[in-house]
Amino acid sequence: MPELPIQKNILVAPLNWGLGHATRCIPIIRALEANGYTPILASDGAALQLLKREFPKLLALELPSYQIEYPREGKHFKWKMLQNLPKMMEAVSGEKKIVKQWVKQYNLWGIISDNRLGVVSKKVPSVFITHQLNVLTGNTTWLTGKLHRMIIEKFTECWIPDVDDFINLSGKLGHLKDADDLHLKYIGPLSRFEPMALPAKYDLMVMLSGPEPQRGMLQEQLEREVMQFDGKVVFVKGVMEAEQKKIQLGNVTYYNFMTSSELEKTVNESKLVLCRSGYTTVMDLAKLGKKAFFIPTPGQYEQEYLARKFKKEGLVPYAKQEHFRLEKLTEVDLYKGLPHIPEKIHWKNLFCLFERE
């Protein structure tokens, strides 16, 4: 009687902070399946909903929520994060206990945590995914960066979705002068998308994401602006709901959300993308070679840094949320667009970490 293949279970757990952490885990989950592993999904809220929709046949488990809340005014961002810290640490403590149980219950061969601080185990190889070795928080960056690196040290390896080269996407966020203790691997940018040779269907694509209330505030602002746009617009609100809704108002087609395959096709069919400057979005646009205009989330230092970096390098223009007006989109033609980084991810080599002797 032939032996049944061993089930190599790998826990994949992205942070529920916007949808970026979950969406950049999609190519990892696909690669695990292609290489004979069985991914087990774990998150909370909209991130977990998205993964369940993308991979309905995989086991999906719920983790405690970090209960991340954004202020209505960007200048209060840091203090809001400090207020949330006790709830966040309680969730991290809860994660550790649950993961300890799951390692035995599901016979885990390994763990891949995208910025979930408590999803780690001493019993199995544990990977931390981040593009932020430096966590920017203004005059407290030295402290937040140091604390983040102390957490990374507890993991077997840290995978950075970028390249360790002069031309890169994350800049000082993902590159340190001295990082010998962190077991870093630059794996190349992660994107669930592939370029497609499709004719242009939309002149402008609005792609929203991120936590409330800032996502909703930008939606209200852009809904007013795009009504004056001279051309066809597709507007994806980035709200995960039970059913997809499509509404046509004049020249604008609204969707509450799109699946990965729908987004991939629509971005490829769009001449220009208006969106946040989150790192996952940056990786997707770079992969597809799409021109963009960025509106960073107010008070989120990481997005503000990336927007400034790309503007300074002559790649992508941006505007602060309160200063954005539709006519600013004409600036895009003056910029080169994001660099394409032709880096092939060597999944087999990365996944060797999870092989038992």
C-alpha positions as a printed Julia matrix, in Angstrom:
357×3 Matrix{Float64}:
   0.0    0.0     0.0
   1.55   3.35   -1.03
   2.41   5.81    1.75
   0.3    8.93    1.98
   2.26  12.15    1.41
   3.2   14.02    4.59
   1.15  17.17    5.09
   3.58  20.04    5.59
   1.42  22.64    7.33
   2.69  26.24    7.3
   0.82  28.94    9.24
   0.58  32.2     7.24
  -0.57  35.12    9.4
  -0.74  38.7     8.06
  -1.53  41.75   10.2
  -4.99  43.25    9.73
  -3.9   46.86    9.09
  -5.52  47.84    5.83
  -5.37  45.02    3.28
  -1.73  45.34    2.18
  -0.26  42.75    4.54
  -2.87  40.18    3.49
  -2.59  40.85   -0.25
   1.19  40.57   -0.32
   0.87  37.17    1.39
  -1.18  35.89   -1.58
   1.88  35.09   -3.77
   3.51  33.38   -0.76
   0.43  31.19   -0.19
   0.31  30.3    -3.89
   4.03  29.42   -3.86
   3.65  27.24   -0.76
   0.9   25.25   -2.47
   2.96  24.94   -5.66
   5.9   23.55   -3.65
   3.98  20.86   -1.78
   3.12  22.71    1.44
  -0.32  23.18    3.0
  -0.87  26.8     4.06
  -3.09  27.45    7.07
  -4.41  31.02    7.09
  -4.71  33.15   10.22
  -5.68  36.79   10.79
  -8.72  38.82   11.82
 -11.23  41.29   10.37
 -11.04  42.37    6.73
  -7.64  40.73    6.18
  -9.02  37.32    7.16
 -12.13  37.91    5.02
  -9.95  38.68    2.01
  -7.82  35.55    2.43
 -10.88  33.33    2.9
 -12.33  34.76   -0.32
  -9.08  34.18   -2.23
  -8.48  30.67   -0.82
 -11.87  29.2     0.09
 -10.53  25.61    0.33
  -7.82  26.39    2.9
  -8.28  26.22    6.65
  -8.67  29.77    8.05
  -8.24  30.56   11.74
  -8.98  33.71   13.71
  -6.39  35.61   15.77
  -7.03  38.38   18.32
  -7.5   41.84   16.81
  -4.86  44.53   17.44
  -7.79  46.98   17.4
  -5.79  49.55   15.45
  -7.63  52.87   15.27
  -6.74  55.93   13.22
  -7.42  59.49   14.35
  -9.45  61.82   12.15
  -6.48  64.22   12.13
  -3.08  62.97   11.02
  -1.16  65.03   13.59
  -2.67  62.85   16.35
  -1.55  59.58   14.74
   1.37  58.86   17.08
  -0.62  59.56   20.22
  -3.51  57.4    19.0
  -1.05  54.55   18.51
   0.25  55.04   22.05
  -3.31  54.94   23.39
  -3.89  51.68   21.51
  -0.67  50.11   22.83
  -2.19  48.29   25.87
  -4.89  46.67   23.67
  -2.26  45.77   21.09
   0.05  44.14   23.68
  -2.9   42.17   25.05
  -3.58  40.87   21.52
   0.1   39.96   21.04
   0.05  38.04   24.33
  -3.1   36.24   23.15
  -1.45  35.37   19.83
   1.5   33.72   21.57
  -0.77  31.44   23.62
  -2.92  30.49   20.61
   0.08  29.81   18.35
   1.69  27.61   21.01
  -1.5   25.51   20.94
  -1.74  25.5    17.11
   1.84  24.25   16.67
   0.79  20.98   18.35
  -2.83  20.87   17.18
  -2.03  21.32   13.47
   1.47  19.78   13.48
   2.95  22.96   12.02
   6.19  22.71   10.06
   6.7   26.44   10.08
   5.26  29.91   10.56
   5.21  32.96    8.29
   4.11  36.1    10.12
   3.61  39.34    8.22
   4.04  41.91   11.0
   2.09  39.92   13.63
   4.4   40.29   16.59
   3.2   37.3    18.64
   2.92  34.74   15.85
   6.24  33.01   16.55
   7.4   29.71   18.05
  10.64  28.26   19.37
   9.43  24.8    18.3
   9.29  25.42   14.53
  11.08  27.77   12.09
   9.38  31.16   12.23
   9.66  33.86    9.56
   8.86  37.55   10.04
   7.98  39.55    6.91
   8.48  43.31    7.0
   9.71  46.17    4.84
  10.22  48.31    7.96
  13.48  47.58    9.72
  13.25  51.26   10.61
   9.8   52.14   11.96
   9.39  55.87   11.3
   7.65  57.84   14.05
   9.26  61.28   13.8
  11.55  62.14   16.72
  10.95  58.71   18.33
  12.1   56.72   15.26
  15.28  55.57   17.07
  13.14  53.96   19.79
  10.41  52.39   17.63
  13.02  51.05   15.22
  15.02  49.5    18.05
  11.92  47.92   19.64
  10.82  46.49   16.28
  14.26  44.97   15.67
  14.17  43.38   19.14
  10.98  41.59   18.09
  12.5   40.53   14.75
  15.43  38.93   16.61
  13.02  36.36   18.09
  12.3   34.93   14.62
  14.41  32.39   12.74
  14.59  34.64    9.65
  13.32  38.02    8.51
  12.21  38.27    4.88
  12.23  41.74    3.34
  10.12  42.13    0.17
  12.71  44.28   -1.62
  16.24  44.04   -3.0
  19.47  44.92   -1.23
  20.64  47.21   -4.01
  21.08  50.9    -4.76
  17.86  50.9    -6.81
  15.16  49.63   -4.46
  11.59  50.41   -3.37
  11.68  50.71    0.42
  14.63  53.11    0.88
  15.69  53.64    4.48
  12.64  51.72    5.74
  14.04  48.38    4.64
  17.8   48.94    4.71
  20.15  49.18    7.7
  23.88  49.88    7.91
  24.35  47.1    10.46
  21.89  44.23   10.8
  24.0   41.13   11.5
  21.75  39.84   14.31
  18.5   39.81   12.35
  19.08  36.96    9.82
  17.79  39.12    6.98
  16.88  37.84    3.52
  15.98  40.26    0.73
  13.56  38.12   -1.25
  12.53  40.65   -3.92
   9.28  42.65   -4.19
   6.07  40.67   -3.59
   3.1   41.18   -5.89
   0.03  39.06   -6.6
  -0.22  40.71  -10.05
   1.27  40.01  -13.5
   1.51  42.47  -16.41
  -1.15  41.83  -19.09
  -1.22  43.22  -22.62
  -4.74  44.66  -22.5
  -6.17  47.74  -24.25
  -6.85  50.73  -21.98
 -10.45  50.71  -20.73
 -10.22  53.39  -18.03
  -8.48  56.77  -18.04
  -8.28  56.76  -14.23
  -8.47  54.1   -11.54
  -9.08  55.12   -7.92
  -7.92  52.36   -5.58
  -8.61  52.9    -1.88
  -7.36  50.92    1.12
  -6.38  51.29    4.75
  -8.09  51.57    8.14
 -10.98  53.82    9.03
 -11.78  56.64    9.4
  -9.12  57.82    6.92
 -10.18  55.45    4.12
 -13.79  56.71    4.31
 -12.7   60.35    4.53
 -10.64  60.04    1.35
 -13.49  58.21   -0.37
 -15.89  61.11    0.3
 -13.33  63.62   -0.95
 -12.51  61.73   -4.16
 -16.14  60.95   -4.98
 -16.7   64.71   -5.26
 -13.52  65.22   -7.3
 -13.94  62.44   -9.89
 -17.35  63.68  -11.0
 -15.45  66.46  -12.78
 -12.95  64.12  -14.44
 -12.96  64.15  -18.24
 -12.71  60.44  -19.01
 -13.74  56.99  -17.83
 -13.13  56.25  -14.14
 -13.21  53.0   -12.15
 -13.42  53.58   -8.39
 -12.62  50.66   -6.02
 -13.53  51.63   -2.46
 -11.61  48.84   -0.73
 -14.49  47.8     1.55
 -14.72  44.03    2.09
 -18.38  43.0     2.25
 -20.36  39.76    1.79
 -21.3   40.64   -1.8
 -19.67  42.69   -4.51
 -21.63  45.8    -5.5
 -21.25  47.71   -8.76
 -22.81  51.13   -9.34
 -22.56  53.35  -12.43
 -22.84  57.11  -11.89
 -22.12  59.11  -15.03
 -18.54  58.44  -16.13
 -17.63  56.61  -12.89
 -18.02  52.86  -12.2
 -17.96  52.14   -8.44
 -17.07  48.82   -6.79
 -17.04  48.17   -3.04
 -14.19  45.67   -3.58
 -12.59  43.48   -6.23
 -10.97  40.05   -6.04
  -7.26  39.79   -6.85
  -7.92  38.61  -10.41
 -10.4   41.45  -11.02
  -7.99  44.03   -9.6
  -5.11  42.64  -11.66
  -7.13  42.97  -14.87
  -8.51  46.43  -14.0
  -5.14  47.94  -13.03
  -3.71  46.58  -16.3
  -6.62  48.23  -18.18
  -6.11  51.64  -16.52
  -3.88  54.44  -17.77
  -3.36  56.03  -14.36
  -3.85  54.92  -10.73
  -4.75  57.28   -7.87
  -4.11  55.63   -4.51
  -2.37  55.59   -1.12
   1.41  55.19   -1.01
   1.32  51.97    1.02
   4.25  49.66    0.33
   2.18  46.78   -1.04
   0.53  49.14   -3.55
   4.0   50.43   -4.5
   5.19  46.86   -5.22
   2.07  46.11   -7.31
   2.41  49.29   -9.41
   6.14  48.73   -9.94
   5.48  45.17  -11.13
   2.84  46.36  -13.63
   4.79  49.45  -14.73
   1.81  51.73  -14.0
   1.96  55.49  -13.61
   0.43  56.73  -10.37
  -0.43  59.67   -8.15
  -0.1   59.13   -4.39
  -2.11  60.5    -1.47
  -0.41  59.21    1.71
  -2.53  58.47    4.78
  -2.31  61.58    7.0
   0.08  61.06    9.91
   1.34  57.67    8.72
   5.07  58.32    8.61
   5.87  55.32    6.42
   3.5   56.36    3.61
   4.55  60.01    3.86
   8.22  58.99    3.62
   7.62  56.79    0.55
   5.59  59.51   -1.19
   8.35  62.09   -0.57
  11.07  59.64   -1.66
   9.43  58.83   -5.0
   8.66  62.48   -5.73
  12.25  63.52   -4.92
  13.54  60.78   -7.24
  11.29  62.07  -10.04
   9.23  58.88  -10.15
   5.72  59.61   -8.78
   4.02  62.88   -7.69
   1.96  63.14   -4.53
  -0.23  65.53   -2.55
  -1.33  65.69    1.05
  -4.94  64.62    1.46
  -6.2   68.09    2.35
  -4.36  69.64   -0.62
  -5.38  67.19   -3.36
  -7.34  68.56   -6.3
  -8.15  66.77   -9.54
  -6.03  69.13  -11.66
  -2.9   67.87   -9.86
  -3.13  64.65  -11.89
  -1.65  66.54  -14.86
   1.7   66.42  -12.98
   2.0   62.66  -13.62
   3.34  63.16  -17.15
   6.37  64.95  -15.68
   7.45  61.85  -13.71
   9.16  58.63  -14.88
   7.1   56.09  -12.93
   8.28  53.47  -10.44
  11.35  51.37  -11.3
  10.76  47.82  -12.48
  12.92  45.48  -10.41
  13.31  42.2   -12.34
  13.95  40.01   -9.31
  12.75  36.41   -9.48
  11.87  35.02   -6.05
  13.59  31.68   -5.37
  10.79  30.01   -3.43
  12.4   26.57   -3.16
  15.48  28.05   -1.5
  13.37  30.1     0.92
  11.14  27.17    1.86
  14.16  24.92    2.65
  13.93  26.52    6.09
  10.8   24.46    6.8
  12.2   21.05    5.8
  12.7   18.58    8.64
  15.71  16.28    8.71
